[in-house]
Amino acid sequence: MSGQCRTKDRLSKAIWRQAPYNLPPYKVDRHSIGPGEAQQVVVVGFDPFIPESTLKLNFSTYGSVASVQHKTDPETGSFLGIALIKYRDGYRDGLDCNAVESAKRAEAELGGQRIGVHTVKVEVDREGRRFKKYVEQALKKAKDERAKERRASIAPAPKVVAKTSTGSPAPPLNAPKGPSGKSSAPAVRPPEGPRAVPEGPRAVPEGLRAVPEGPRAVPEGPRGAPPAQPRAAGSALIEEEPILSKIKRKPYIHIPHASVPVLHTTVPHLKKRLKAYDWREVRLDKTGYYITFEDSKRGEDETERCFSECNQAALFTYKMGMECQKYGNPDYERSPSPERVMAAKQKREVYERLKREDEEDMEIEKKNRAANLDPVHGALEKLRVELRDRIMGDIKTRIAIPIFHDSLDPAKHADKRRKLGLRDPSDNENKGTALLFNKAGDTPPHASKSRHGYPLSHSKPLRPHDPHNQRGRKGEREVQRAPANAFVDERRRRPAPRPSQHARGLHFKLQQMYDDEEDSDDERRTSLTRDTEDQESRPLSRASRNSTPFDMESVTDTPKHKRRKVEEWDEEKKEVFDATHKQLLGHLLNKDPQDLATRELEQVVNTLPRASVYGERARTELYLRQRYQRDDDLFNIKNEQKNNLIADFIDDVEMAGREQASTPATEIDGKAVKEKAKRKRKTKKQILEEQEALKAEARQAKAASKPVAQETVAKIEQKELELEAVEELAKTDVDWAFTHDKPRRTVEHDRDLILDIDGWQDVIKDDEDLAWAKRAFAEEPAYDVSDAKTWAWKQKEIKALNSGTQGPVQSETGIEGYYVPNPTGSARTEGVKKIFNEEKSKYLPHRIKVQRAREERQAQEKANPGVVVEAVKITAADKLASTATSRSNRVNNRRLVNDINLQKQTLATDADVAIRFNQLKKRRKLVKFDRSAIHGWGLYAEENIGQNEMIIEYVGEKVRQKVADMREIRYEKQGVGSSYLFRMLDDEIVDATKKGGIARFINHSCDPNCTAKIIKVEGTPRIVIYALKDIGTNDELTYDYKFEREYGSTDRIPCLCGSANCKGFLN
Amino acid sequence: MTTSNLDPPRSPKRKRSSSPNGIPQYDGADDGAALQYGYDEEMPSELQSPVEDDTPAKRQRLERPRRLNYVPHLTLRGHKRGVAAVKFSPDGRWIASCSADATIKIWDATSGTLSRTLEGHLAGISTIAWSPDSKVLASGSDDKIIRLWDISTGKPLPNPLIGHHNYVYSLAFSPKGNMIVSGSYDEAVFLWDVRTARPMRSLPAHSDPVSGVDFVRDGTLIASCSSDGLIRIWDTSTTQCLKTLVHEDNAAVTSVRFSPNGKYVLACTLDSCLRLWNYVDGRCVKTYQGHKNEKYSINAAFGAYTAEVGLAEFEGEEQERWAFVVGGSEDGRAVLWDVSSKEVLQELEAHEGVVLGVDVAPDTTIATCGLDKTIRIWKRQPLPLETNGTHGAEVVVPIMAPLVDDSTPVNGTPVGAQDDG
């Protein structure tokens, strides 16, 4: 007996699908695969106790039986009365006996017949499915019976078997039974030998049989009997004690009870649902499900992945609300390791020991001090230190410094310098040292300007408080402006903050030390605080040079000529003299300064501006002469130095600037006396000169102020009258001192100063100046400003607001960048005018950018024409390439057309339309349109396009020339900013303005990467855009519009393509 | 974007045909009285939203006046050059005027006394805009700078808005006061953040000077117009161009304004027309004519009027209000049109020369300014008794436009334009 049986819960991944039964079965032929036609039959309804041999005998009448499978109950081992008989191809009675045939015959002939007393039902069963179905049904029934019987606890085994046999569904109970003789004795198992033969062909169906078997396990669940076992196991799955506390560091995901109800049955589904993730365990307790993962980095990642992908995902009708804990139980606290406890303890011990030792040390120290307490000792110690410092200081100041000074004296190294061709260092040193002797405090100690001329925060009380001033735009602007203001208002400049000592050079330190040693007066100190650097911007007044009376000792230490300033040597070569200067100096200008008399030299120096080369040369000459003279003085009459000085002083007064301005009484008494002397001594000639200069100044002022505004001059005039009230006089920093080498202006006017109100206030220093200014403006009509003070203040306000600075400036406070004033004052009062492209190019930022780039290129080309040649070559090569391109295009095109024609002949006519329609579309490339830098919109490649490839067709309405002309006018009137008309043939124009493809967005470029070709497709001309070069993704597509300049057109269309050989205009 | 503002109103044409007697009458809330002041918070809600037609009896109790009688109230002198714009502050207390003499003057609206003169611009000022809280005034000048002025101190706020490349031509404050939109001769529309004084967005808007900009009442839309003839509607948040309005003639547009209810834009064009556009449909709804505007960038404004002057105060109940449009003219007049009927309500002989700016205060006072350097304030008075109710024999205000059926357009212009946008 073949009691082979299959376990029912065998897992299989195959999907069980019932075959559609309304389909007729395929005929089996040589092409069919699979098991082929049925070779076995299932027999039910016979007496289960019929031996297998009987069965076999019965069935072997229809063919040679390969095997008989009589199914037994797996639990009881009893036969179920269901058998599967398999036939095989055989040879019998000299006839071919086909297995399929045999099976069919068996079904047809034996079906409904009796075997023994029972009527049997025989069915062909190709894959044994039916057989299996029967077995299952029988088994189920048997099980039910058994369960019932167990409950009734009357369960004799044979009865069960009997019931089982009757319980088999297929045969009716009252069915007549087959011949009893056949069922009387169980058949002997067939020998294994013959069975082994058909094993080969059977192997296939056997394997396949597994396929449907697997899935059956799944539907089994709800069927009742089989799940009984899992349920028992399942209820055990719900753990009693909370899992959370048992999870330590393992990453896990918690699905709370609230989102998916706790049911053990869900577990396998959950497992299946999460099979894509590498979980370790799925556990559940009353709070919900815990899916634990591997305790490693990978596990954590997996946890996270699972969470991110499955959170809120569906599980049946529930939503898995997950809670991801990739670092395990968040409440889990690891107990501290013993090593760590040990380490902490040791640390504490060490700390305590150190503390203790410290305290002990302290005690000992205290004791020692108490023992050794002696005030005299301490005082001596102090004194010793003090004495040492004092001695060291004295050595420094009394011995070292004079020696250093002597050795550093530039006069001593004159020969050496001359040999090496070095400049006189007095030039540089002067800035620092001259001040040492400058008795006149030329800067008020507290002026409202910082040294670089920025307005200090407290110096602009009139401006509104600006909390944002430090950040953002404003701040940047101020910084940018700073250099421009370096020249601003020298008189108001504040002395530089005293620089830190260590940052100074050694030389400076020496001076400082020297200065400190002496009981110098305050002024010297103030002048010393000056920074050396800031002198560059401020022309040194002659008075501050070296004519200051000084102490006798210092003369010996530092000869005065050392601090003389020599002007910069590198001046521009060309010299154009002012008309006034020519008038004044006339003949002198033709001579070499060396040939001039000293007087003449002085005149020249005084008249010419400092920037003048000639004046410079004269000054140098004068300086040299004076130096020689002074050297003589020094060496010849040493004893009478004081007298000499006075003589010098008087001399200087005579020479001293004609432009000495009066200063308020901030001067000390001695100064006042000197000033008086100076005033008296002004010669008639000097006054005349001064007059001249002022007039010139006024003229200049007029010239300067004219462009500002027409009213400004008049305003200035008006303002002058009121000026004194407004002006803050205390701010002047005129150097009240004398020069002895050459005449210098006391006040160097900055000629670049813009003569706005601040400028005028800066220029006019005293009543005298004011009088001259008044005279200069006498003929100007006064402008009515109601209150001069307010007016002046307002003007200053406006200036401060717009320039960000206060005080005199050297650049016009105006509107930056492009600005054309409107004749009526503002844009809105002006009315609407057509703005030409030319004008627009001056202010539209993009156009300016493109234009600038073009100009730069042109300048570069001018600079080295080689580049031009190169560019020409490139363009020539391009052209060559493009002609080649067009040729190859044509070839390609012809080929394509031929191809299409050929195809057309072969295909039906309706396809022909489609082809014609598509043949251009087929080859087009991916493009998109977007805003373009060249003009409005542009077309961009969305894929790489090779050279010569077709890109897109220019599609639009085809119109005649006349229509196109009309439309053009209309479009222009409507203000359609772009031209979308494309001339195809002489009288065929494609208008893509209103109806057209996106090819119309392609812009013009003088260096295009595309070209438009007119090709004939099907006899109709089409405009097609081809690539001239290889075009990369996102490159803008351009072609040359080749516009012609129309006659009578006033406005040229500027080209903004920005290419290297841009012509600048489209037409 | 609020879609509620974009509800397409019923077609005005259909409504017109529903008035059989040919007398233009109040025809629907959305065209007439709904053009209320969007910024006015206290406005009754039924005026903002279309009212059902089931209350016609109450509605027509007071007939809409055919004439208005605005009389000159004040003349403000002080500017040295032409006055480019005049604006009432939203709270109605101040009048700001800007001039080509680079000054802004703040006047007291009631007394007409000069309160402050704001100086600081280097060139003439073309446009001004009040912040919604009436505390800050923005001014756009030919010097390319937009300055914000603190009205209480008369000082400019520290950070001017710098970024335009040519004259600033038009300005508008957002209703929240946090943004400023400006149009310039450099053809760009800039969206500024007031707090940081930085441009937030630059809208590549036009191909000619941007002559007008405006915010819709909730600030979600921006309208801009340009001499290139386009009116564009922008989404403030995305700065996408939502709609472009073009008239067939393509005349230069010189001013654009949202209606107080935010459903229409009013545009002045240099073909001597004022057009009311339904920007949702892209359709020109009304065309107002009768003035001359061929060269100058002239403003227009919306206002509301009631049947009787000052009646509301006495009765204590809200009167029915109709909307009018007022625009300047180059022949020195300022013309008032009824919004829905398009008839001329009054012509003010305002200035010598061009009337550049007009504005209507919340209390319906009108201010005009012009190239003659003066500003005039107009107050409404009851119609003179002898002319009240009759047509023709009006002394103060001559009426030019005849009263005609609405379906036949005034002055023979196409109305309710057929253009397809």
Chai-1 contact restraints between the chains, C-beta under 6 A:
chainA,res_idxA,chainB,res_idxB,connection_type,confidence,min_distance_angstrom,max_distance_angstrom,comment,restraint_id
A,P464,B,K155,contact,1.0,0.0,6.0,A-B,restraint_1
A,D466,B,P158,contact,1.0,0.0,6.0,A-B,restraint_2
A,H468,B,P158,contact,1.0,0.0,6.0,A-B,restraint_3
A,H468,B,N159,contact,1.0,0.0,6.0,A-B,restraint_4
A,K794,B,E119,contact,1.0,0.0,6.0,A-B,restraint_5
A,I798,B,E119,contact,1.0,0.0,6.0,A-B,restraint_6
A,I798,B,G120,contact,1.0,0.0,6.0,A-B,restraint_7
A,L801,B,G120,contact,1.0,0.0,6.0,A-B,restraint_8
A,N802,B,L122,contact,1.0,0.0,6.0,A-B,restraint_9
A,I815,B,L122,contact,1.0,0.0,6.0,A-B,restraint_10
A,I815,B,D143,contact,1.0,0.0,6.0,A-B,restraint_11
A,T824,B,A100,contact,1.0,0.0,6.0,A-B,restraint_12
A,G825,B,R81,contact,1.0,0.0,6.0,A-B,restraint_13
A,G825,B,A100,contact,1.0,0.0,6.0,A-B,restraint_14
A,G825,B,G124,contact,1.0,0.0,6.0,A-B,restraint_15
A,S826,B,A84,contact,1.0,0.0,6.0,A-B,restraint_16
A,S826,B,A100,contact,1.0,0.0,6.0,A-B,restraint_17
A,S826,B,G124,contact,1.0,0.0,6.0,A-B,restraint_18
A,S826,B,I125,contact,1.0,0.0,6.0,A-B,restraint_19
A,S826,B,S126,contact,1.0,0.0,6.0,A-B,restraint_20
A,S826,B,D142,contact,1.0,0.0,6.0,A-B,restraint_21
A,A827,B,S126,contact,1.0,0.0,6.0,A-B,restraint_22
A,A827,B,D142,contact,1.0,0.0,6.0,A-B,restraint_23
A,A827,B,Y167,contact,1.0,0.0,6.0,A-B,restraint_24
A,A827,B,Y169,contact,1.0,0.0,6.0,A-B,restraint_25
A,R828,B,A84,contact,1.0,0.0,6.0,A-B,restraint_26
A,R828,B,S126,contact,1.0,0.0,6.0,A-B,restraint_27
A,R828,B,S297,contact,1.0,0.0,6.0,A-B,restraint_28
A,T829,B,G82,contact,1.0,0.0,6.0,A-B,restraint_29
A,T829,B,A84,contact,1.0,0.0,6.0,A-B,restraint_30
A,T829,B,A100,contact,1.0,0.0,6.0,A-B,restraint_31
A,G831,B,K295,contact,1.0,0.0,6.0,A-B,restraint_32
A,G831,B,Y296,contact,1.0,0.0,6.0,A-B,restraint_33
A,V832,B,S227,contact,1.0,0.0,6.0,A-B,restraint_34
A,V832,B,A252,contact,1.0,0.0,6.0,A-B,restraint_35
A,V832,B,S297,contact,1.0,0.0,6.0,A-B,restraint_36
A,Y843,B,H165,contact,1.0,0.0,6.0,A-B,restraint_37
A,Y843,B,N166,contact,1.0,0.0,6.0,A-B,restraint_38
A,Y843,B,D186,contact,1.0,0.0,6.0,A-B,restraint_39
A,P845,B,H165,contact,1.0,0.0,6.0,A-B,restraint_40
A,K973,B,N250,contact,1.0,0.0,6.0,A-B,restraint_41
A,Q974,B,N250,contact,1.0,0.0,6.0,A-B,restraint_42
A,G975,B,D228,contact,1.0,0.0,6.0,A-B,restraint_43
A,G975,B,G229,contact,1.0,0.0,6.0,A-B,restraint_44
A,G975,B,N250,contact,1.0,0.0,6.0,A-B,restraint_45
A,G977,B,S207,contact,1.0,0.0,6.0,A-B,restraint_46
